């Protein structure tokens, strides 16, 4: 298949806030070709982001120069490894406006959410009085939303099954936004925790967290925010957020796989029992029992993901160098351009907000007469990497009555030319399947 470049009709778009060509030069993978020599058009950053050379170099530096287990051993390498690991914690904390003692390293957002969920159920059986403060049991309620990623839904379903609590949720409007009309009913005096995404991975919706957090505060509930799709793409400050927990994954923000972050207000973390137990998270161990370290060490059992934490620190520094305000503006410009481009293609329907108001750079769509998986296959043949399916948000596709969607997600190396390639690829799919 061949492509012809066609921009959306109307005035030429304004220059993008970021220098796309300069940024692309930092990403070795973007120089490769796919599918018989075609340029790689990577529009799947919402699933996992590509890594700039600075992140790769940081991990390599650790293994080539410092490799040792942090917080173990008195030799020089161990001291240097500990220093580099804790420096990464401080860098990542500063990125979201948090002190380093409130930053817990996990494998990813999913593990971070499970950490909180299991800590809440473990609290019910904890021997120590200090760990029973946030115990969840029968009669209590956990509130989520219908747009959550499975990672912010299934752990809460399981928590309710373990404890006898009840799961409740906020629904969606027809245009892909949270329906908050019954917020004061759903979030009530029985609510122990509200778990909500800041930005939907499938709809692109940026949720109005202020009112949700305020209502949770009124009834004394904790709030956990899934920031997997927001922290990489917009400025996030935990003090302004007002929540108790924030989770995000390194691999979605230019960092390595295998590293995630749980931020928690220290007084809340300090009242939670551990999720995993073993080495490094203990104070004293006797055969009769053990005592545990304060946060964040209490939640970091075992030898940590040291190279990955250092790599994530480098990713944060890279994003800080670009400026998160500019990253956000860049994606807003791309999203507006992409929505306009898709609106010009007959038969294409965007599932989610139709404009850029409170909307991030994740666009899910269907093409009339073509299954999303077939659209994705044609795009892949053209070198365009997108995601197809339910995007680990099965309740969302059920809500909108579609079997799946094709999803394009943008990042700092995405340019208008990538959007043009996507639009032309959709037209190629329509021609291939004879729907136009």
C-alpha positions as CSV (number, residue, x, y, z in Angstrom):
1,X,0.0,0.0,0.0
2,X,1.1,3.6,-0.6
3,X,0.1,6.7,1.2
4,X,-0.6,10.2,0.0
5,X,-0.3,13.0,2.5
6,X,-3.4,15.2,3.1
7,X,-3.8,17.7,5.9
8,X,-7.2,18.7,7.3
9,X,-8.8,21.4,5.3
10,X,-8.6,25.0,6.5
11,X,-5.8,27.1,7.8
12,X,-2.3,25.7,8.4
13,X,-1.9,24.6,12.0
14,X,0.3,26.7,14.3
15,X,3.8,25.4,14.9
16,X,3.9,22.8,17.6
17,X,5.3,23.9,21.0
18,X,8.0,21.2,21.0
19,X,10.7,20.7,18.4
20,X,9.6,17.3,17.1
21,X,12.6,16.7,14.9
22,X,15.1,17.5,17.6
23,X,13.2,15.3,20.1
24,X,13.0,12.4,17.6
25,X,16.8,12.4,17.3
26,X,16.9,11.4,21.0
27,X,14.9,8.2,20.4
28,X,17.0,5.5,18.6
29,X,14.0,3.3,17.9
30,X,12.4,6.1,15.8
31,X,15.2,5.7,13.2
32,X,14.2,2.2,12.3
33,X,11.9,1.1,9.6
34,X,9.1,-1.5,9.7
35,X,7.1,-3.5,7.3
36,X,9.5,-3.5,4.3
37,X,11.1,-0.2,4.9
38,X,8.3,2.0,6.0
39,X,8.9,4.8,8.5
40,X,7.8,3.9,12.0
41,X,4.8,6.0,13.0
42,X,4.5,5.3,16.7
43,X,1.0,6.2,18.0
44,X,0.8,3.8,20.9
45,X,2.5,5.8,23.7
46,X,-0.6,5.2,25.9
47,X,0.3,1.5,26.1
48,X,4.1,2.1,26.5
49,X,6.3,5.0,25.6
50,X,9.6,4.8,23.7
51,X,12.8,5.7,25.6
52,X,15.2,8.5,24.8
53,X,18.9,7.8,24.7
54,X,19.3,9.7,28.0
55,X,17.2,7.0,29.8
56,X,19.1,4.2,28.2
57,X,22.4,5.7,29.1
58,X,21.3,6.2,32.7
59,X,20.5,2.5,33.1
60,X,23.7,1.5,31.3
61,X,25.7,3.8,33.6
62,X,24.4,2.0,36.7
63,X,25.2,-1.5,35.4
64,X,28.6,-0.5,34.1
65,X,29.8,1.6,37.1
66,X,27.8,1.1,40.3
67,X,25.9,-2.2,40.1
68,X,25.2,-3.2,43.7
69,X,22.2,-3.7,46.0
70,X,21.1,-0.5,47.7
71,X,20.6,-0.4,51.5
72,X,22.8,-3.5,51.8
73,X,26.5,-3.8,52.3
74,X,29.1,-1.3,53.6
75,X,31.3,-1.3,50.5
76,X,31.7,1.6,48.1
77,X,29.5,0.2,45.3
78,X,26.7,-0.4,47.8
79,X,27.0,3.1,49.1
80,X,27.0,4.6,45.6
81,X,24.0,2.4,44.5
82,X,22.1,3.6,47.6
83,X,22.9,7.2,46.8
84,X,21.8,6.9,43.2
85,X,18.6,5.1,44.1
86,X,17.6,7.6,46.7
87,X,18.6,10.5,44.4
88,X,16.2,9.1,41.9
89,X,13.4,9.0,44.5
90,X,14.1,12.7,45.3
91,X,14.0,13.7,41.7
92,X,10.7,11.8,41.0
93,X,9.2,13.2,44.2
94,X,10.1,16.8,43.2
95,X,8.5,16.2,39.8
96,X,5.1,15.8,41.5
97,X,5.7,18.2,44.4
98,X,6.2,15.5,47.0
99,X,8.9,14.9,49.7
100,X,10.9,11.8,49.0
101,X,9.6,9.9,52.1
102,X,6.2,9.8,50.4
103,X,7.5,8.1,47.2
104,X,7.2,4.3,47.2
105,X,8.7,2.4,44.3
106,X,6.6,-0.4,42.8
107,X,6.7,-2.4,39.6
108,X,4.0,-0.4,37.9
109,X,0.7,1.4,38.6
110,X,-1.1,-1.9,38.9
111,X,1.1,-3.1,41.7
112,X,0.8,0.3,43.4
113,X,-3.0,0.1,43.4
114,X,-2.9,-3.5,44.6
115,X,-0.5,-2.4,47.4
116,X,-3.2,0.0,48.7
117,X,-6.0,-2.5,48.2
118,X,-4.2,-5.2,50.1
119,X,-3.0,-2.9,52.8
120,X,-6.7,-1.8,53.5
121,X,-7.8,-5.5,53.8
122,X,-4.7,-6.4,55.8
123,X,-5.6,-3.6,58.2
124,X,-8.6,-5.6,59.4
125,X,-6.5,-8.4,60.8
126,X,-3.4,-6.4,61.9
127,X,-2.3,-6.9,65.5
128,X,-1.0,-3.4,65.9
129,X,-3.6,-0.8,66.7
130,X,-1.8,1.8,64.5
131,X,-2.5,-0.4,61.4
132,X,-6.2,-0.8,61.9
133,X,-7.2,2.8,61.3
134,X,-8.2,2.3,57.6
135,X,-9.5,-1.2,57.8
136,X,-12.3,-2.1,55.3
137,X,-15.1,-4.5,56.2
138,X,-18.7,-5.3,55.8
139,X,-20.9,-2.2,55.5
140,X,-18.1,-0.2,54.0
141,X,-18.2,1.0,50.4
142,X,-15.5,1.5,47.7
143,X,-16.3,3.9,44.9
144,X,-14.8,3.7,41.4
145,X,-16.0,5.0,37.9
146,X,-17.2,3.3,34.8
147,X,-14.2,4.6,32.8
148,X,-11.5,3.0,34.9
149,X,-8.7,0.8,33.5
150,X,-9.0,-2.7,34.8
151,X,-6.0,-2.0,37.0
152,X,-8.1,0.5,38.9
153,X,-11.2,-1.7,39.0
154,X,-10.4,-5.3,39.5
155,X,-8.3,-4.8,42.7
156,X,-11.2,-3.0,44.3
157,X,-13.6,-5.8,43.2
158,X,-11.2,-8.2,44.9
159,X,-10.9,-6.1,48.0
160,X,-14.7,-6.1,48.3
161,X,-14.8,-9.9,47.9
162,X,-12.1,-10.3,50.6
163,X,-13.7,-8.0,53.1
164,X,-17.5,-8.0,52.4
165,X,-17.5,-4.3,51.4
166,X,-19.6,-3.1,48.5
167,X,-18.4,-1.7,45.2
168,X,-20.2,1.3,43.8
169,X,-19.4,3.5,40.8
170,X,-20.1,6.7,38.9
171,X,-21.3,6.3,35.3
172,X,-20.6,8.0,32.0
173,X,-22.4,10.5,29.9
174,X,-23.0,10.0,26.2
175,X,-20.1,12.2,25.2
176,X,-17.5,10.3,27.3
177,X,-17.4,12.3,30.5
178,X,-18.1,11.3,34.1
179,X,-21.7,11.6,35.2
180,X,-21.5,13.4,38.5
181,X,-25.2,14.0,38.9
182,X,-25.4,11.4,41.7
183,X,-22.0,12.1,43.3
184,X,-23.4,12.9,46.7
185,X,-25.4,9.7,46.7
186,X,-22.7,7.4,45.5
187,X,-20.0,8.9,47.7
188,X,-21.6,8.8,51.2
189,X,-20.8,8.2,54.9
190,X,-20.2,4.5,54.2
191,X,-17.5,5.3,51.6
192,X,-14.0,4.3,52.7
193,X,-12.1,5.1,49.5
194,X,-12.8,6.7,46.1
195,X,-10.5,5.5,43.2
196,X,-10.6,7.5,40.0
197,X,-8.5,8.0,37.0
198,X,-7.2,11.5,36.3
199,X,-7.2,10.9,32.5
200,X,-9.0,8.0,30.8
201,X,-6.7,5.7,28.8
202,X,-9.5,5.0,26.2
203,X,-11.6,8.2,26.1
204,X,-8.9,10.8,26.7
205,X,-11.2,12.5,29.2
206,X,-9.5,14.5,31.9
207,X,-11.7,14.3,34.9
208,X,-12.7,17.1,37.2
209,X,-11.2,15.8,40.4
210,X,-11.8,18.8,42.6
211,X,-15.4,18.1,43.2
212,X,-14.8,14.4,43.7
213,X,-12.0,15.0,46.2
214,X,-14.1,17.6,48.1
215,X,-17.0,15.2,48.4
216,X,-14.7,12.4,49.6
217,X,-13.3,14.8,52.3
218,X,-16.8,15.6,53.5
219,X,-17.5,12.0,54.3
220,X,-14.0,11.1,55.5
221,X,-13.1,8.9,52.6
222,X,-9.6,8.3,51.2
223,X,-9.0,9.2,47.5
224,X,-6.7,7.3,45.1
225,X,-5.9,8.9,41.7
226,X,-4.7,6.8,38.8
227,X,-2.2,9.1,37.1
228,X,-0.8,6.5,34.6
229,X,-2.1,8.6,31.7
230,X,-1.8,12.1,33.3
231,X,1.5,12.3,35.0
232,X,3.4,11.7,31.7
233,X,1.4,14.3,29.8
234,X,0.6,17.3,32.1
235,X,1.9,19.1,35.2
236,X,0.7,17.2,38.3
237,X,1.2,18.6,41.8
238,X,0.0,16.4,44.7
239,X,-0.6,19.3,47.0
240,X,-3.0,20.8,44.4
241,X,-4.5,17.4,43.7
242,X,-5.7,17.0,47.3
243,X,-5.8,13.2,47.1
244,X,-4.3,10.7,49.5
245,X,-2.7,8.5,46.9
246,X,-1.4,8.9,43.3
247,X,0.0,6.1,41.2
248,X,1.9,6.1,37.9
249,X,4.1,3.9,35.7
250,X,7.6,4.6,34.5
251,X,7.2,2.9,31.1
252,X,4.4,5.3,30.1
253,X,6.6,8.4,30.7
254,X,9.8,7.6,28.7
255,X,11.1,5.5,31.6
256,X,12.0,1.8,31.9
257,X,9.5,-1.0,32.3
258,X,9.3,-2.6,35.7
259,X,9.2,0.6,37.7
260,X,6.1,2.4,39.1
261,X,5.4,4.9,41.8
262,X,2.9,5.1,44.6
263,X,2.7,8.5,46.2
264,X,0.9,8.7,49.5
265,X,0.4,11.3,52.2
266,X,2.8,10.3,54.8
267,X,0.4,10.1,57.7
268,X,-1.8,7.8,55.6
269,X,1.2,5.6,54.5
270,X,2.4,5.4,58.1
271,X,-1.0,4.0,59.2
272,X,-1.0,1.2,56.7
273,X,0.3,-2.3,57.2
274,X,2.7,-3.8,54.7
275,X,1.7,-5.4,51.4
276,X,4.8,-7.6,50.8
277,X,7.1,-8.7,53.6
278,X,10.7,-9.9,53.7
279,X,14.1,-8.2,53.6
280,X,14.8,-4.5,53.8
281,X,11.4,-3.5,55.1
282,X,11.9,-4.7,58.7
283,X,13.3,-3.1,61.8
284,X,13.7,-6.2,64.1
285,X,13.2,-9.8,63.3
286,X,12.8,-12.5,65.9
287,X,11.5,-16.0,65.6
288,X,8.4,-14.9,67.5
289,X,7.6,-11.9,65.2
290,X,8.9,-8.8,63.4
291,X,8.5,-5.1,63.4
292,X,8.5,-2.9,60.3
293,X,10.3,0.1,58.9
294,X,8.5,3.4,58.4
295,X,7.4,4.4,54.9
296,X,8.6,4.2,52.2
297,X,10.9,1.3,53.1
298,X,7.9,-0.6,54.7
299,X,6.5,-1.1,51.2
300,X,9.7,-1.9,49.4
301,X,10.5,-5.5,50.4
302,X,13.4,-7.2,48.7
303,X,16.2,-5.8,46.5
304,X,14.7,-2.8,44.6
305,X,14.5,-2.1,40.9
306,X,17.6,0.1,41.1
307,X,18.5,0.6,37.5
308,X,14.9,1.1,36.6
309,X,14.5,3.8,39.3
310,X,17.6,5.6,38.1
311,X,16.3,5.3,34.5
312,X,12.9,6.8,35.6
313,X,14.8,9.6,37.3
314,X,16.5,10.3,34.0
315,X,13.1,10.3,32.2
316,X,11.8,12.8,34.7
317,X,14.8,15.1,34.1
318,X,14.2,14.8,30.3
319,X,10.5,15.8,30.7
320,X,11.5,18.6,33.0
321,X,13.9,19.8,30.4
322,X,11.1,20.0,27.9
323,X,8.8,21.6,30.4
324,X,5.5,19.9,31.3
325,X,3.5,23.0,30.4
326,X,4.9,22.7,26.9
327,X,4.3,18.9,26.8
328,X,0.6,19.6,27.6
329,X,0.3,22.3,25.0
330,X,2.0,20.1,22.4
331,X,-0.5,17.3,23.0
332,X,-3.5,19.7,23.0
333,X,-2.4,21.0,19.6
334,X,-2.0,17.5,18.3
335,X,-5.3,16.3,19.7
336,X,-7.2,19.2,18.1
337,X,-5.5,18.6,14.8
338,X,-6.3,14.8,15.0
339,X,-9.9,15.4,15.9
340,X,-10.3,17.7,12.9
341,X,-8.6,15.2,10.6
342,X,-10.8,12.3,11.7
343,X,-13.9,14.4,11.5
344,X,-13.2,14.8,7.7
345,X,-13.3,11.1,7.1
346,X,-16.8,9.8,6.5
347,X,-17.7,6.8,8.6
348,X,-15.2,7.5,11.4
349,X,-16.7,8.0,14.9
350,X,-14.7,9.1,17.9
351,X,-15.6,7.4,21.1
352,X,-15.1,10.1,23.8
353,X,-15.2,13.9,24.0
354,X,-15.4,15.4,20.5
355,X,-13.3,18.5,21.3
356,X,-10.1,19.4,23.3
357,X,-11.9,20.7,26.4
358,X,-10.5,18.7,29.4
359,X,-9.2,16.1,27.0
360,X,-5.8,14.4,26.6
361,X,-4.0,12.9,23.6
362,X,-5.7,9.6,23.4
363,X,-8.3,9.2,20.6
364,X,-10.3,6.0,20.3
365,X,-12.4,5.6,17.2
366,X,-14.4,3.2,15.1
367,X,-14.6,3.0,11.3
368,X,-18.0,2.1,9.9
369,X,-18.1,-1.4,8.3
370,X,-14.6,-2.3,9.4
371,X,-13.7,-4.1,12.6
372,X,-11.1,-2.2,14.7
373,X,-8.7,-5.1,14.6
374,X,-8.8,-4.9,10.8
375,X,-8.2,-1.2,10.8
376,X,-5.2,-1.8,13.0
377,X,-3.9,-4.4,10.7
378,X,-4.0,-2.1,7.7
379,X,-2.3,0.7,9.7
380,X,0.4,-1.7,10.8
381,X,1.0,-2.7,7.2
382,X,1.7,1.0,6.6
383,X,4.1,1.2,9.5
384,X,1.6,2.9,11.9
385,X,1.5,1.5,15.4
386,X,-1.8,1.9,17.2
387,X,-3.7,-0.2,19.7
388,X,-6.9,-2.1,19.0
389,X,-9.3,-3.8,21.4
390,X,-11.0,-2.8,24.6
391,X,-7.8,-1.2,26.0
392,X,-8.2,-2.9,29.4
393,X,-11.4,-0.8,29.9
394,X,-14.1,-3.3,29.0
395,X,-16.9,-1.6,30.7
396,X,-16.3,1.5,28.6
397,X,-16.8,-0.2,25.2
398,X,-19.9,-2.0,26.6
399,X,-21.2,1.4,27.7
400,X,-20.9,2.8,24.2
401,X,-22.1,-0.3,22.4
402,X,-19.0,-1.1,20.4
403,X,-17.0,-4.4,20.3
404,X,-13.6,-2.6,20.4
405,X,-12.0,0.6,19.2
406,X,-8.8,1.6,17.4
407,X,-6.8,4.0,19.6
408,X,-4.1,6.5,18.7
409,X,-2.1,8.0,21.5
410,X,0.4,10.9,21.2
411,X,3.6,12.0,23.0
412,X,6.5,14.4,22.8
413,X,7.9,13.0,19.5
414,X,4.5,13.0,17.7
415,X,4.2,15.5,14.9
416,X,1.5,16.6,12.5
417,X,3.0,14.3,9.9
418,X,2.2,11.3,12.2
419,X,-1.5,12.5,12.3
420,X,-1.5,12.9,8.5
421,X,-0.2,9.3,8.2
422,X,-3.0,8.0,10.5
423,X,-5.7,9.8,8.6
424,X,-4.4,8.5,5.2
425,X,-4.0,5.0,6.7
426,X,-7.7,5.0,7.7
427,X,-8.7,6.1,4.2
428,X,-6.5,3.3,2.9
429,X,-8.4,0.8,5.1
430,X,-11.7,2.0,3.8
431,X,-10.5,1.5,0.2
432,X,-9.1,-1.9,1.0
433,X,-12.3,-3.1,2.6
434,X,-14.5,-1.3,0.0
435,X,-16.5,0.8,2.4
436,X,-16.0,4.0,0.4
